[in-house]
Amino acid sequence: MQTHKNLDSERYLILRARLDSGLRKLLTHSSPSLDKLYNAMAYGVFEPGKCLRPILAYSACEAMGGQLDAADGVACALELMHAYSLIHDDLPALDDALVRRGKPALHVAYGESNALIAGDALQALAFESLAQPSAVSAETRLQMVAVMARAAGPSGLAGGQFLDMALAGARPTLEQVAEMQRLKTGALIEASVVLGAMASGAAVETSRFVALRKYAALIGRAFQVCDDILDVVGDRVALGKAVHADQHADKSTAVSSMGLEGAQQYASQLLRGALTALDAFGPEADALRQLAHVVVERDL
């Protein structure tokens, strides 16, 4: 299990262990006839990734005064939802990617139909993880389900993926690219922070909660901008996936809209804004500050 640049290594390992334990419980089954499906699901989930979204959720929960165990269900749900989105993004009908995180994409390893079903199953399991009994009240869990649904549906992942495909080959405005990336990538990152904060039991109308929402929106945008930059300047082996894929597919990106230098300056601007949004917090939000730097300064 690798740590990530700028993250506290001991804390990161503790959170990854909590997350992996919860995911393995959710992926445990007793039907031999479904072995291949569950193996495919596990293949898509247990990859050498950063687990940024669950770590954000845990960190937001702590920043709002909550305990880690309150965010376990949220953390698992986010990783399952993210895994589903990557599996479907890689399918031939969408991005047609052959490699994900240094190994064959799920549809390459298990077949296209199995990858499609595994992604569907992981999305459903994400909602099960959110809804299951926990230290979080039933009323709050219901609100969490609604937040996740918005992040995954036409107002989030699905809408962003649609726009990504629709804008390919076009020459969209920067505002159109920003909308696409806000939905496709930013929505789930923003939901990660919001859901983690909700798990703490804090009231959502407080000024600190509003500040976390602003922070989350800014790093969500910054994450995709940096992905666009890395697609141009990143190393294929380090990234674990193909580079220059967006250019080859004639995709609309921050780099294609504002140039490499402009995109880099914009990412730095977003980082500064995210850190400023946390001014209302003390050391309890240091993990969120570290994560903002990870998003923008990652060299993978």
LINKA-V961616 format. One record per residue. N is the residue number from 0. OMEGA is omega in whole degrees, 0 to 359 (NA if undefined). Layout:
BEGIN
N;OMEGA + N;OMEGA
END
This chain:
BEGIN
0;184 + 1;172 + 2;184 + 3;182 + 4;176 + 5;178 + 6;174 + 7;189 + 8;181 + 9;179 + 10;181 + 11;181 + 12;178 + 13;182 + 14;178 + 15;179 + 16;177 + 17;182 + 18;183 + 19;178 + 20;179 + 21;180 + 22;180 + 23;176 + 24;181 + 25;183 + 26;175 + 27;180 + 28;184 + 29;181 + 30;181 + 31;182 + 32;180 + 33;182 + 34;184 + 35;178 + 36;181 + 37;176 + 38;178 + 39;178 + 40;180 + 41;178 + 42;181 + 43;184 + 44;186 + 45;178 + 46;182 + 47;181 + 48;183 + 49;186 + 50;184 + 51;186 + 52;175 + 53;179 + 54;175 + 55;181 + 56;177 + 57;184 + 58;178 + 59;178 + 60;180 + 61;180 + 62;180 + 63;174 + 64;181 + 65;178 + 66;184 + 67;185 + 68;179 + 69;184 + 70;183 + 71;181 + 72;178 + 73;182 + 74;179 + 75;181 + 76;181 + 77;180 + 78;177 + 79;180 + 80;179 + 81;179 + 82;177 + 83;184 + 84;179 + 85;180 + 86;181 + 87;177 + 88;185 + 89;185 + 90;181 + 91;181 + 92;181 + 93;184 + 94;179 + 95;180 + 96;183 + 97;185 + 98;176 + 99;178 + 100;173 + 101;178 + 102;182 + 103;175 + 104;187 + 105;181 + 106;175 + 107;183 + 108;188 + 109;183 + 110;186 + 111;182 + 112;179 + 113;178 + 114;179 + 115;181 + 116;179 + 117;177 + 118;176 + 119;182 + 120;180 + 121;177 + 122;179 + 123;180 + 124;178 + 125;179 + 126;176 + 127;180 + 128;179 + 129;189 + 130;186 + 131;181 + 132;181 + 133;178 + 134;180 + 135;183 + 136;180 + 137;180 + 138;179 + 139;179 + 140;177 + 141;177 + 142;178 + 143;178 + 144;179 + 145;178 + 146;180 + 147;180 + 148;178 + 149;181 + 150;184 + 151;189 + 152;183 + 153;176 + 154;182 + 155;186 + 156;184 + 157;178 + 158;179 + 159;178 + 160;177 + 161;180 + 162;178 + 163;179 + 164;183 + 165;183 + 166;181 + 167;180 + 168;179 + 169;175 + 170;185 + 171;175 + 172;177 + 173;180 + 174;178 + 175;177 + 176;180 + 177;179 + 178;180 + 179;183 + 180;176 + 181;181 + 182;187 + 183;185 + 184;187 + 185;185 + 186;182 + 187;176 + 188;177 + 189;178 + 190;180 + 191;180 + 192;181 + 193;181 + 194;177 + 195;178 + 196;178 + 197;180 + 198;180 + 199;184 + 200;181 + 201;178 + 202;186 + 203;183 + 204;181 + 205;180 + 206;179 + 207;178 + 208;177 + 209;179 + 210;178 + 211;177 + 212;180 + 213;177 + 214;183 + 215;180 + 216;182 + 217;180 + 218;175 + 219;177 + 220;182 + 221;181 + 222;183 + 223;176 + 224;180 + 225;173 + 226;179 + 227;179 + 228;181 + 229;177 + 230;180 + 231;188 + 232;185 + 233;178 + 234;185 + 235;182 + 236;180 + 237;180 + 238;182 + 239;178 + 240;182 + 241;172 + 242;183 + 243;181 + 244;181 + 245;180 + 246;181 + 247;180 + 248;181 + 249;180 + 250;176 + 251;183 + 252;175 + 253;180 + 254;180 + 255;182 + 256;186 + 257;181 + 258;184 + 259;181 + 260;179 + 261;179 + 262;179 + 263;178 + 264;179 + 265;178 + 266;178 + 267;178 + 268;179 + 269;178 + 270;180 + 271;179 + 272;180 + 273;180 + 274;178 + 275;180 + 276;181 + 277;182 + 278;180 + 279;183 + 280;174 + 281;182 + 282;181 + 283;179 + 284;181 + 285;179 + 286;177 + 287;177 + 288;177 + 289;182 + 290;177 + 291;177 + 292;179 + 293;182 + 294;188 + 295;187 + 296;180 + 297;181 + 298;178 + 299;NA
END
